[in-house]
Amino acid sequence: MDKFALLQFYALAKREVLEHRNLFVGAPAMVALLILVASIWVALQLEQAELAAALEYLAILFDGLSPFDMAPFFMLLAIPFFATLYVCSVIYLINTLYQDRKEMSVLFWQSMPVSNLQTVLSKVFTIVVVAPIFYVLIIFALYLIAMIWLTLLGISNDINLVGIGWMFLAALTSLLFIYISAFVTSLWLLPSMGWLLLFSAFAKKTPLLWAAGVFILVGFLEDFVFGTQYLANWVESRAANPNQYFIFDFQSVFEKLFNYDMLFGLLVGSILLAGAVYMRRFID
Amino acid sequence: MKNIILRNRYTLLLTTLTAYMAVLVAEGAITGREARIVDFENPFFDLSVNNFEQFRESRNDAGDDRRAERQGDRRIDEDDDG
């Protein structure tokens, strides 16, 4: 890839972030703020001695343990951020190409030296690579505030701070796992992303209703025409188990990225993304 | 062929969805993909969504038993009144 193409792609990704900063920065910042306020409220309900005892327990629990072993504990705390990321991703994907046509900015972008393929890929890139970075940075800020607060609390109550240091290391390690989990899950759900983008490029009105309605219709048609339920089975196999969305160790990254189901999902997702790219030709 | 597919948005959507379904059905048929249906385990009844017919039959049988029991109770009440 030459330098100009990289610059084009960088500009497209930057545009996505600037146009949707509420989804990528505002939403996780709001979740972090809510968690912080809830934590402070809980802390205010407790006696100082109880708080100090809880902190001492945590310091002893984490002291000397490998951050990689304790990181999953912090990944559970990140579940509200994962949920927010997926909800925001659905909102973004279903609206992004539709909005371009609605406000006619598609004409401007098509007059620029960027292809429809680059535009659609930049949207996939934004969800798979860029959005998780903002979420991880905001979780990092939350952990940093929490650690400063716990450290001050530890100093004021004469608690051994080495355990708090180990806890902070585990929290930092969890950020890596959170990013990898979001990245791998986005690739795992590429067919869903392709489906949403296809209907975002297709629908003249209410793209979400089109996407949901046609999905149900296609499922029924498959049952009527072929007498099979492979679509429902396939979707069920991708969505039913929440464990497939989390990565707790580095060994499982390779397994999750390079297996038959993942590669087949990428193939199916590519068909739908190709449809979305060609659909960009039709402007109302 | 390309002109037909790219004639309008509807033909393109139909083609994309047909390709999507064809790949899914073909892969499902070749690999024999089966749903990993969740068995809804609980102490009151057995439900496997994969075998809904059997569940309905078992529910009907249970309903018949309950009705028979209720009729038996009613007869006993009537005998007591009589």
Interface residues (C-beta under 8 A of the other chain):
Chain A: L198 F202 V214 V218 E222 F226 T228 Q229 Y230 L231 A232 N233 W234 E236 S237 A240 N241 F264 L267 V268 I271 L272 A274 G275 Y278 M279 R281 F282
Chain B: L6 N8 R9 L12 L13 T15 T16 L17 A19 Y20 M21 V23 L24 V25 E27 G28 A29 R33 E34 A35 R36 I37 V38
